[in-house]
């Protein structure tokens, strides 16, 4: 109840107080109108920021898509010099990584707003995680002539319990921002313990921030100010998503900055009591020789297998192409289907040892097809492939099938599935990143990598060019769709999922 109470004194001619007069007014309706107006102003401000964000996002997405389309024609030009084609491939690689980072942030925003963000906790080596962050960030730093350093305040726990994909996403975002806003000097990652928290601090010698700018940093759709957007680009989304991810991991992001001198963004993750936890006092040497030796034995074992018949059902040509190339040097006969109905038709009269099903296909999806297979007493393995990582989808995959992997197809994860199906325990290779049973998800910087694509296809450049050619044609379609989307968010999530899957 809102009321306005006014009281004033009444005096006689001699100035003597004779009485007081009061007035009580019901102002509830006025207050409701004021609140409605304030809410409208806040809503308008948010909508304006959102509209600016989607306009910026469309611009940011079209940039790397344009680079991929343009430089792919150079990479395919046989008359061009080897160096020129290599430079073009490098641009495509960088553009693809940038594109996937943008898409990951946007898709995570939709999960955050829908309160569907999932966290997969597992044992993580923090030093190895920093190595992976450095591998990606060092390339970007060197392109700007910046030094990239890492400092460990030992002792540190050998293992922490967290979501490696999300933590790495946060650190890559912080490093990317540090590099973007630093023109000279160095980027340094510092790792240290603070009570029952482990802190990863990203320090730069860049432009720095004012207190007013810091106040805007962690709001969705906003950057420090409009001049930053004009000069450096970006969507103003990364820090907001990173902050939400840090909170989901039981941590926080803090910032210290001196305008004109640089900034330090630190993410602190709760570790709990560390008594009894194994600690390390130096950076261990990677076991690359042991890994490569084990992997050679694995490939020999795969080549010695009896022939297997595989049904591969996916409406995405690129996914089928990549999986087929991975399998072609081994004794696998692959039959293709472009939708669920084709898969069911091929099932009759054929004896498949394994079925790989895309969850989302025109007509009957992968889950519906799998149910038909089970009803017909199919005894082989059913593996799902999906572009989504939400928990209900994963649970459904494991309920109806033997296993699953996520798009885009990652070599280590895919081969781990083949290992689990067909290779004896003592012959399994050492894969550092392949814990598919733990729900491991690849960071975008690992998913788009031309050097890795060549490795997956045993150096067959013509096949890689063929894949790139298909992606370029798809990219032209994406670019046209994004141009039509403009500043509207309608259907944007669907477009982004398709691009991410192809990458």
Secondary structure, DSSP 8 states (H G I E B T S, - for coil): --EEEEEEEEE-TTS-EEEEEEEEEE-HHHHHHHHHHHHHHHHHHHHHHHHHHHHHHHHHHHHHHHHHHHHHHHHT-TTS-HHHHHHHHHHHHHHHHHHHHHHHHHHHHHHHHTT------EEE-HHHHHHHHHHHHHHHHHHTT-EEEEEE-S-EES-EEE-HHHHHHHHHHHHHHHHHT-SSSEEEEEEEEETTEEEEEEEE-S----HHHHHHTTSTT--S-HHHHHHH---S-HHHHHHHHHHHTT-EEEEEEETTTEEEEEEEEE----TTS-EESS-----HHHHHHHHHHHHHHHHTS--EEEEEE-S-HHHHHHHHHHHTTSSEEEEEESSHHHHHHHHTT---SEEEEESS-SSS-HHHHHHHHHHTT--SEEEEEES---HHHHHHHHHHSSEEEESS--HHHHHHHHHHHHS-GGG----TT--GGGT----HHHHS-HHHHHHHTTT-HHHHHHHHHHHHHHHHHHHHHHHHHTT--TTHHHHHHHHHHH-
